[in-house]
Amino acid sequence: GMVTDIFAISATASFVFDEPVSGSVELRDAPGDPNPFATFTENGLRAHHDIVLVGLPAGAEVFYSFHATDSGGNLTTSSGSFDTEPPHIHIEEIDLEYVDLVQGTQVQVTARVRVLDQNGDPVNNVPIQGGFIGDVGGAGPILEFRTDATGWGTLILPAYTPQTRPTPVVFGPLYLGSNTPSDPYYVGGAGEEPTFFYFEPANGNGGRLWEELEIQ
């Protein structure tokens, strides 16, 4: 047998026999574990089985056992393992807002970015590098911040006085991940495996995510 179409949380187990059999696949975190974390069954008798495996742990080695039973009740077992892809994360949402600290003079701009994984769950402690365009009081071109347990990363600029009003401000997350090998979200160097995959959905601006507001 073989396992193909391997993604972060799903794969397909394919097995071919000389005679029709029914089959089931047990998945384990370690070989010999008495308690499989999932079992997938196909009861129909056939020589070729393609069983879709779902709910897999991302970025892990998964151990499988395929149990085939023929029409006479004879049991055959085939075992092996495969590696799922690293977690897939993406930017789900961007918020950009400002508040007047001193009416008509000082303002404070806040950018928020939400990061989710392949299951739609929030991702904690992901480094985000973001940049602003516009009058933002001399803030650096690239600023780094991280998400919290809710998946939201928050960047609050120091208070400043815009040179003119109204004035547009644009924010975009330019980069996810870290260049530090010890970071759990290390992007990987040449010849190295990344610890995650980043998927950035296009929003009609050349594939870049961004958010814009106008300070009145």
C-alpha positions as MATLAB code, in Angstrom:
seq = 'GMVTDIFAISATASFVFDEPVSGSVELRDAPGDPNPFATFTENGLRAHHDIVLVGLPAGAEVFYSFHATDSGGNLTTSSGSFDTEPPHIHIEEIDLEYVDLVQGTQVQVTARVRVLDQNGDPVNNVPIQGGFIGDVGGAGPILEFRTDATGWGTLILPAYTPQTRPTPVVFGPLYLGSNTPSDPYYVGGAGEEPTFFYFEPANGNGGRLWEELEIQ';
ca = [
       0.000    0.000    0.000;
       0.934    3.657   -0.262;
      -0.230    7.004    1.059;
      -0.638    9.817   -1.461;
      -2.157   13.307   -1.717;
      -0.608   14.173    1.642;
      -1.519   17.579    3.011;
      -1.422   19.139    6.474;
      -4.600   17.479    7.744;
      -5.566   14.910    5.106;
      -4.164   12.134    2.925;
      -5.318    9.159    0.836;
      -4.348    5.565    1.657;
      -4.315    3.278   -1.407;
      -4.108   -0.512   -1.224;
      -4.307   -3.126   -3.998;
      -4.903   -6.850   -3.420;
      -5.172   -9.970   -5.576;
      -8.719  -10.580   -4.389;
     -11.642   -8.519   -3.102;
     -11.302   -7.522    0.552;
     -12.896   -5.153    3.020;
     -10.492   -2.856    4.799;
      -9.850   -0.445    7.616;
      -6.986    1.919    8.408;
      -5.870    2.637   11.972;
      -3.734    5.724   12.632;
      -1.349    6.098   15.567;
       1.043    8.681   16.968;
       3.700    6.007   17.553;
       4.284    2.447   16.270;
       2.787   -0.157   18.538;
       0.540    2.325   20.352;
      -2.440    0.249   21.560;
      -4.823    3.171   21.065;
      -5.215    4.500   17.511;
      -6.292    8.145   17.353;
      -8.471    7.460   14.289;
      -9.917    4.529   12.330;
     -11.333    4.638    8.785;
     -13.306    1.662    7.425;
     -14.464    0.501    3.982;
     -16.755   -2.508    4.317;
     -17.335   -3.302    0.644;
     -15.348   -6.154   -0.892;
     -13.015   -4.838   -3.587;
      -9.443   -5.388   -4.717;
      -8.507   -1.678   -4.793;
      -9.162    0.600   -1.827;
      -8.654    4.387   -1.753;
      -9.436    5.582    1.762;
      -9.420    9.313    2.509;
      -7.830   10.097    5.881;
      -8.908   13.355    7.524;
      -8.340   15.149   10.825;
      -4.592   14.451   10.753;
      -2.075   16.343   12.914;
      -0.103   18.855   10.835;
       3.669   18.567   10.661;
       3.793   15.101   12.216;
       4.764   11.519   11.427;
       1.648    9.356   11.321;
       1.810    5.558   11.643;
      -0.831    3.503    9.857;
      -2.001   -0.118    9.835;
      -4.261   -1.378    7.055;
      -6.319   -4.437    7.968;
      -7.780   -6.362    5.015;
     -10.338   -9.159    5.404;
     -11.334  -11.373    2.482;
     -14.652  -13.179    1.962;
     -13.360  -16.172    3.948;
     -12.523  -14.059    7.009;
      -8.740  -14.219    6.487;
      -6.949  -11.127    7.829;
      -3.911   -9.401    6.293;
      -2.179   -6.389    7.829;
       0.079   -3.824    6.154;
       1.841   -1.098    8.155;
       3.931    2.005    7.505;
       4.180    5.720    8.170;
       4.042    9.071    6.395;
       4.747   12.710    7.239;
       2.023   15.327    6.975;
       2.789   18.808    5.699;
       3.613   21.585    8.183;
       0.723   23.746    9.407;
      -0.863   26.060    6.815;
      -1.503   29.530    8.171;
      -3.086   32.567    6.558;
      -4.137   36.112    7.317;
      -7.877   36.090    7.858;
      -8.541   39.728    8.682;
      -6.926   43.173    8.995;
      -8.301   46.081   11.019;
      -6.963   49.617   10.876;
      -8.354   52.437   12.999;
      -7.371   55.658   14.729;
      -8.533   57.688   17.696;
      -8.216   61.409   18.395;
      -6.260   61.831   21.614;
      -6.425   65.604   21.391;
      -9.263   66.723   19.150;
      -7.942   68.057   15.861;
      -4.275   67.529   16.763;
      -2.811   64.277   18.142;
      -3.985   60.871   16.901;
      -3.056   57.255   17.588;
      -3.213   54.630   14.840;
      -3.756   50.923   15.622;
      -3.312   48.053   13.166;
      -4.594   44.555   13.978;
      -3.993   41.331   12.017;
      -5.671   37.979   12.641;
      -3.879   34.734   11.696;
      -5.656   31.352   11.458;
      -4.452   27.841   10.647;
      -5.736   25.200    8.233;
      -8.522   24.289   10.680;
      -9.687   27.879   11.082;
      -8.202   28.048   14.589;
      -6.236   31.072   15.887;
      -2.449   30.821   15.729;
      -0.480   32.156   18.693;
       2.909   33.897   18.709;
       3.370   34.259   14.932;
       5.812   37.069   14.030;
       4.275   39.653   11.682;
       6.249   42.356    9.909;
       4.057   45.168    8.692;
       4.513   48.484    6.962;
       2.685   51.806    6.715;
       2.305   54.253    3.856;
       1.298   57.825    4.605;
       1.723   60.320    7.397;
       2.276   58.141   10.479;
       4.444   60.451   12.542;
       7.836   59.101   11.492;
       7.169   55.472   12.416;
       9.678   53.005   10.963;
       8.958   51.565    7.519;
       8.860   47.943    8.818;
       7.595   47.101   12.297;
       7.396   43.644   13.900;
       4.754   42.333   16.293;
       3.247   38.946   17.218;
      -0.167   37.374   17.513;
      -1.698   36.412   20.861;
      -3.746   33.346   21.834;
      -6.784   34.721   19.977;
      -4.783   34.888   16.717;
      -4.789   38.701   16.745;
      -1.583   40.708   16.544;
      -1.844   44.363   17.561;
       0.474   47.208   16.567;
      -0.149   50.595   18.218;
       1.788   53.553   16.868;
       2.972   56.323   19.211;
       0.701   59.354   19.292;
       1.536   62.013   16.696;
       0.137   65.077   14.986;
      -0.652   64.668   11.259;
       0.847   67.356    9.062;
      -2.428   67.779    7.201;
      -6.055   66.655    7.511;
      -7.664   64.734    5.954;
      -4.771   62.363    5.196;
      -4.782   58.707    4.076;
      -2.914   55.947    5.922;
      -2.332   52.467    4.488;
      -1.134   49.406    6.406;
      -0.144   45.993    5.057;
       1.401   42.885    6.655;
       4.449   42.282    4.475;
       5.860   39.098    5.988;
       4.919   36.270    8.347;
       7.473   34.148   10.177;
      10.953   34.469   11.622;
      14.503   34.102   10.328;
      15.616   32.715   13.710;
      16.064   28.895   13.550;
      14.903   28.441   17.160;
      11.608   30.213   16.497;
       8.620   27.847   16.100;
       7.684   29.846   12.981;
      11.102   29.687   11.331;
      10.725   30.160    7.577;
      13.680   27.872    6.811;
      16.880   28.559    4.929;
      18.288   27.095    1.724;
      17.783   23.340    1.749;
      15.864   23.416    5.029;
      12.285   22.428    5.665;
       9.991   25.279    6.775;
       8.056   24.847   10.006;
       4.877   26.182    8.371;
       3.349   27.202    5.056;
       1.901   30.687    4.605;
      -0.991   31.236    2.214;
      -1.818   34.861    1.466;
      -5.207   35.311   -0.190;
      -5.367   37.955   -2.893;
      -7.624   40.961   -2.361;
      -7.386   42.630   -5.760;
      -4.252   44.634   -5.018;
      -1.645   42.561   -6.808;
      -2.149   39.739   -4.323;
      -1.209   41.919   -1.364;
      -3.324   42.276    1.714;
      -3.751   45.834    2.920;
      -6.151   48.148    4.741;
      -6.639   51.894    4.329;
      -8.239   54.650    6.354;
      -8.462   58.426    6.174;
      -7.677   60.526    9.202;
     -10.283   63.283    9.253;
];
